[in-house]
Amino acid sequence: MKKIDFYSFSLTSFQEWISDRGEPSFRAKQIFDWVYQKNILSFDEMTNLSHSLRAILSEALSFEGIRLQKVQDSEDGETQKFLWLLSDGSFVESVLILSGDRRTVCVSSQVGCRARCAFCASGKEGWIRNLSSSEIFQQVLQIDRLLRQKGEKVSHIVFMGMGEPLENYDAVISCVEKLTHPEMLGLSTRRITISTVGVVEGMKKLAASELKINLVLSLHAPNQHIRKKIIPYARKYPLDDVLEAIEAYARKTKRDPTFEYILISQINDAPEHAEELAALLRGKQCTVNLIPYNPVRGLRLNRPERERIEAFRRILLSRRIPTTWRYTKGKDIAAACGQLALQKKEPENKLALLI
């Protein structure tokens, strides 16, 4: 009989599973404490449980999930990229970004990506499948366990890895509930960010969820015409509808949105584009995060010169549009924004299994 993935459970569903086996529901909290607080992954070591319950748990449940294949460190020591092997042989990547006291994990939510943005590596090979809630959650959990060995822990989560999170809404939200549950990782929703290219129905659903997660829109263009050229999903989701949805989310949650804008040379980086962007966002409580394009193998796009980026930013600031310029981290290990790519399965004897 195939064992059940332990990480697929929420506390509520695990309490039900325990009760169905004739045990008091408080046993679920005891087991969660062993796993998530004490990092004990052997039921035999959970000494406040009866021998009979430990035997039931060992027979029915498994801690085997995604498997770490490779870790790459950036030269500056501020970024690590993790390659995970899934049970079906697929791969996904996630990134740990170190900045001061912050330990931010950028997680993937899909194998591949349907959005297929012109500047992004994730969708070059198309979409394979959605990740399960457990597969998303384990990316964070395993990195958190590695950090705890150094007396650190994950502090922030960004759903900005491979995939469009709102196209895998149920699994992403289930993962967020695990990340924020006090018996699991106990993170605040204020430290969790979801990035979307503008999946309108997903944004509306998120607004109705009462979760108050930070929402970031991958805007990348000052108008619908350019947006359709570089973001195929813009043909399905017109810019006016997308902006209306994110403004409704901001009103509901009282969280000011962030608009990400990847600057691509000769496409969306001209002074007139900055003027048009400023006009589009005038009067809105928001921040524009400028991201110089990060090179992706096989894409004939270029990063603007620094002077051109600075001129673009000056125009936004002169029009009183709050603007940040993201410092690129992890570019040397293809871990920067837009660089996470669909990996192909390698022969088993070439894989250096780390755990």
LINFEN-V950736 format. One line per field, one symbol per residue. ss: DSSP state (h for helix, s for strand, l for the rest). Layout:
BEGIN
ss->???
END
This chain:
BEGIN
ss->lllsshhhllhhhhhhhhhhlllllhhhhhhhhhhhhlllllhhhlllllhhhhhhhhhhssllllssssssslllllssssssslllllsssssssssllssssslllsssllllllllllllllssssllhhhhhhhhhhhhhhhhlllllllsssslllllhhhhhhhhhhhhhhhhllllllllhhhssssslllhhhhhhhhhlllllssssslllllhhhhhhhlhhhhlllhhhhhhhhhhhhhhhlllssssssssllllllhhhhhhhhhhhllllsssssssllllllllllsllhhhhhhhhhhhhhllllssslllllhhhllllllllllllllhhhlllll
END
